[in-house]
Amino acid sequence: MSATKASNEIFIGKKPLMTYVTAALVQLANEPSITIKARGLSITRAIDVAQIIAQRMDSLGYKVGNVKLGSEQMQSQNGRTRNVSTIEIVISK
């Protein structure tokens, strides 16, 4: 994942789940599609956000598009290099 943030990207972290759902819906009101990005332990939260938007907001017509899985190398606190899983989920109308 790049360090620059495009306006149509939501990076998932440790905030409450509905914070990300709300942020995604606000972006979808202004953009034709958004990308939900997460890595490591936040991947399950990213999937939850995508599913809430696609299933519970079904009447709005949002669909899950491409899902990209990957990994990136990171330095751990003890100085070792380790691989961390990543996910990118595209949601569009």
N, C-alpha and C positions, 0 to 999 in steps of 0.2 A: 504494500500500500504506500502510496506516495505521501510526502509530508504536506503537500499543498492540498487544500480542501476546495473542491468545486461546490457550487451552491446547491447542487442536487445530490449531495452525499450526506448520509447520516452515519456517524461513527458511534458504535455502541460501546458503552462503558459500564459503570456500576450504578448509575442512577436508576430510579424506579422504572419499571417496564413501560407504564403508561406515559411517562415523559417522552420516551422515544416514539411511541405510537402517535402522540400528539404532534411532535416535531415532524414526523414523516407526513402526516395528513396535511399539515400547514404547507410543507414543501410541495406536496402533490396538488394542492390547490393552485399553485403558481407554475408548476413544471409538468411536462407530459409524463416524465418518469423520474424515479429517484433510485439511488443505489444505497442499500444498507450494508455497511461494512463492519466486520468484527474480527477479532483474533483471540486465540486461546480460550479461556473460560467464558468469554462473552459471546461465543458462537451460539450457544443455546438461546440466549436472550435475543439475538438477532433473528433467529428462526421464529421465536415466539412473536416478535414484532411483525414480521412478514405475514405470519399466519393470522394474527389478529386483524391486520389490514385487509388481507385477501378474503377471509371467511366471515368475520363479524361485520365488516363494512361492505359486504357483498352487494348490497343495493346500490352502492356508489360505482360499482363496476371495476374495481381494482383487481389486477391479476399479477401473479408472480411470474416473472420472465426468466431470464438466464440466471443461473446460479453458478458462480465460479469458486472453486475450491483451490487452495494452494497452501504454501508454507513459506515462511521467511526466517532467516537466521537472526537471532538476537543474542546480545551479551547478557548472561545472567549476572546476578549480584556478585557471585564469586569469581567472575571473569571468564567463565566457560561460555563457549558458543553453543546455542541449542536451537532447534527448529521449533517454531510456533505455527500452528495451523491458522489459516485465514479463510474467510468466506466473504463473498460479495453477492448480494441478492438484489436483482433489479425488480422494481415494482412499477407498473404502468397502468394507465387507464385503458 
